[in-house]
Amino acid sequence: AHSEAVALLAAPPQTTADADDGASRMMVVTSHVAPGREEHWRAAQARLNALVVGFPGFDGLEIFKPSDGSHNWTTVLTFR
């Protein structure tokens, strides 16, 4: 799924994660999707999401679409 998504991006995803406090962990991924490739990215992201929900400790996933015309999509994953 990762190799499929790479072709849809205008730049590599940027990932940041909060400090592990022993109770939960959050990962934020910003993906700069190539203009015109949004629907393909959403489909690839949906397939990746289907895999992530099966990981031990998975707690939630939210995707935020760009609001400023930047083509930067933000995915927030949380784990216990």
C-alpha positions as CSV (number, residue, x, y, z in Angstrom):
1,A,0.0,0.0,0.0
2,H,2.9,2.4,0.8
3,S,4.5,2.0,-2.7
4,E,1.1,2.6,-4.3
5,A,0.6,5.8,-2.3
6,V,4.1,7.2,-3.1
7,A,3.1,7.7,-6.7
8,L,0.2,9.9,-5.6
9,L,2.2,12.3,-3.6
10,A,3.9,15.5,-4.7
11,A,6.3,15.2,-1.7
12,P,7.2,12.5,0.8
13,P,4.8,12.4,3.9
14,Q,6.0,14.2,7.0
15,T,5.4,12.3,10.2
16,T,5.6,13.5,13.8
17,A,4.8,11.6,17.0
18,D,4.2,12.7,20.5
19,A,6.2,11.4,23.5
20,D,5.2,8.0,24.7
21,D,3.6,8.6,28.1
22,G,2.9,4.9,28.6
23,A,-0.8,5.2,28.1
24,S,-1.3,6.5,24.5
25,R,0.7,7.5,21.5
26,M,-0.3,9.8,18.6
27,M,1.1,10.0,15.1
28,V,0.4,12.8,12.7
29,V,1.1,12.3,9.0
30,T,1.0,15.2,6.6
31,S,0.7,14.1,2.9
32,H,1.1,16.6,0.1
33,V,-1.1,15.0,-2.5
34,A,-0.4,15.7,-6.2
35,P,-3.1,18.0,-7.7
36,G,-5.7,15.9,-9.5
37,R,-4.7,12.7,-7.6
38,E,-7.0,13.3,-4.5
39,E,-9.5,10.5,-5.3
40,H,-6.7,8.0,-6.0
41,W,-5.0,9.0,-2.7
42,R,-8.3,8.6,-0.8
43,A,-8.7,5.1,-2.2
44,A,-5.2,4.1,-1.3
45,Q,-5.6,5.7,2.1
46,A,-8.8,3.7,2.7
47,R,-7.0,0.4,2.0
48,L,-4.1,1.4,4.3
49,N,-6.6,2.4,7.0
50,A,-8.3,-1.0,6.8
51,L,-4.9,-2.5,7.7
52,V,-4.1,-0.1,10.5
53,V,-7.3,-0.7,12.4
54,G,-6.2,-4.3,13.0
55,F,-2.9,-3.2,14.8
56,P,-2.8,-4.1,18.5
57,G,-3.7,-1.0,20.6
58,F,-5.3,0.9,17.7
59,D,-7.6,3.6,19.2
60,G,-8.6,6.0,16.4
61,L,-7.9,7.6,13.1
62,E,-9.0,10.9,11.6
63,I,-8.2,12.4,8.2
64,F,-8.4,16.2,7.7
65,K,-8.7,17.5,4.1
66,P,-6.8,20.7,3.2
67,S,-8.7,23.9,3.9
68,D,-6.3,26.3,2.3
69,G,-5.7,25.0,-1.2
70,S,-2.3,23.5,-0.2
71,H,-3.1,19.9,-1.1
72,N,-1.8,18.9,2.4
73,W,-3.9,16.1,3.9
74,T,-3.4,15.4,7.6
75,T,-3.9,11.9,9.1
76,V,-4.0,11.5,12.9
77,L,-3.6,8.0,14.4
78,T,-3.9,7.2,18.0
79,F,-2.8,4.0,19.8
80,R,-3.0,2.7,23.4
